[in-house]
Amino acid sequence: MNSENKGEQSRQTPQKVRPFPPEGMDLMEYLELNEDAKSYIEMVMYLYSNLAFDEEDPEQKEKFDNESNRHADLLKSMKWMDVEVAKPIVAEYPDLIRRLREKVKGSDA
């Protein structure tokens, strides 16, 4: 490969360029939204993992493991950094976390 083709080889398809932060959103608001979304996903992932660890029913254990893995994949994908994904997470996950914590407490008893 010669130096003339070097730039062409590195990127075959053009990337979609997004403004940072998204238009109409303050930088601190955007960073806070992303931080909250990430921490909520991590918390849900760990709670499902705890539930799977304590579960004796194989079907329920598999369900909890699958949910934990799904959230781990979501974290790795970085899709939670997208405002359209982060907003529903921040809106819905606090209630989910509360319910999962209650289940974990119930399984410890």
C-alpha positions as CSV (number, residue, x, y, z in Angstrom):
1,M,0.0,0.0,0.0
2,N,1.5,3.3,-1.0
3,S,1.1,6.6,0.9
4,E,-1.4,8.0,-1.6
5,N,-4.0,5.3,-0.8
6,K,-3.4,5.3,3.0
7,G,-6.3,7.6,3.8
8,E,-8.7,5.7,1.5
9,Q,-7.9,2.4,3.1
10,S,-8.6,3.5,6.6
11,R,-12.2,4.4,6.1
12,Q,-14.4,2.7,3.5
13,T,-17.8,4.0,4.6
14,P,-18.4,7.5,5.8
15,Q,-19.3,7.9,9.5
16,K,-22.4,9.8,10.6
17,V,-21.3,13.0,12.3
18,R,-23.2,14.1,15.3
19,P,-22.9,17.4,17.1
20,F,-21.4,17.1,20.6
21,P,-23.4,17.7,22.7
22,P,-26.6,17.2,20.6
23,E,-28.2,20.4,19.5
24,G,-30.4,22.1,22.1
25,M,-28.6,20.3,25.0
26,D,-26.2,21.8,27.4
27,L,-22.8,20.0,27.7
28,M,-23.2,19.4,31.5
29,E,-26.8,18.1,31.0
30,Y,-25.6,15.7,28.3
31,L,-22.7,14.4,30.4
32,E,-24.9,14.0,33.4
33,L,-27.5,12.1,31.4
34,N,-24.8,9.7,30.1
35,E,-23.3,9.2,33.5
36,D,-26.7,8.4,35.0
37,A,-27.6,6.0,32.1
38,K,-24.3,4.2,32.5
39,S,-24.6,3.8,36.3
40,Y,-28.2,2.6,36.0
41,I,-27.3,0.0,33.4
42,E,-24.4,-1.2,35.6
43,M,-26.6,-1.4,38.7
44,V,-29.3,-3.4,36.9
45,M,-26.6,-5.7,35.4
46,Y,-25.2,-6.4,38.9
47,L,-28.6,-6.9,40.5
48,Y,-29.7,-9.4,37.8
49,S,-26.4,-11.2,38.4
50,N,-27.0,-11.3,42.1
51,L,-30.5,-12.7,41.6
52,A,-29.1,-15.3,39.2
53,F,-26.5,-16.4,41.7
54,D,-29.1,-16.9,44.5
55,E,-31.8,-18.5,42.3
56,E,-32.4,-22.2,42.5
57,D,-34.9,-22.5,39.7
58,P,-32.9,-23.2,36.5
59,E,-35.4,-21.4,34.2
60,Q,-35.5,-18.3,36.4
61,K,-31.7,-18.4,36.9
62,E,-31.2,-18.5,33.1
63,K,-33.6,-15.5,32.7
64,F,-31.7,-13.5,35.2
65,D,-28.3,-14.4,33.6
66,N,-29.7,-13.5,30.2
67,E,-30.8,-10.1,31.5
68,S,-27.4,-9.5,33.2
69,N,-25.7,-10.4,29.9
70,R,-28.0,-8.2,27.9
71,H,-27.1,-5.2,30.1
72,A,-23.4,-6.0,29.9
73,D,-23.7,-6.0,26.1
74,L,-25.5,-2.7,26.2
75,L,-22.7,-1.2,28.3
76,K,-20.1,-2.5,25.8
77,S,-22.0,-1.2,22.8
78,M,-21.9,2.4,24.1
79,K,-25.5,2.9,22.8
80,W,-26.4,4.4,26.1
81,M,-24.4,7.4,25.1
82,D,-27.0,8.2,22.5
83,V,-29.5,10.7,23.9
84,E,-32.5,8.8,22.5
85,V,-31.3,5.6,24.4
86,A,-30.2,7.4,27.5
87,K,-33.4,9.3,28.2
88,P,-35.7,6.3,28.6
89,I,-33.0,4.5,30.7
90,V,-32.8,7.4,33.1
91,A,-36.6,7.6,33.2
92,E,-37.4,3.9,33.7
93,Y,-34.4,2.3,35.5
94,P,-34.8,3.9,38.9
95,D,-38.1,2.0,39.3
96,L,-36.6,-1.2,37.9
97,I,-33.6,-0.9,40.3
98,R,-36.0,-0.5,43.2
99,R,-37.9,-3.6,42.3
100,L,-34.8,-5.6,41.7
101,R,-33.3,-4.5,45.0
102,E,-36.5,-5.7,46.7
103,K,-36.2,-9.1,45.0
104,V,-32.5,-9.4,46.0
105,K,-33.5,-8.6,49.6
106,G,-36.3,-11.2,49.4
107,S,-33.9,-13.9,48.1
108,D,-31.4,-13.2,50.9
109,A,-34.0,-13.7,53.6
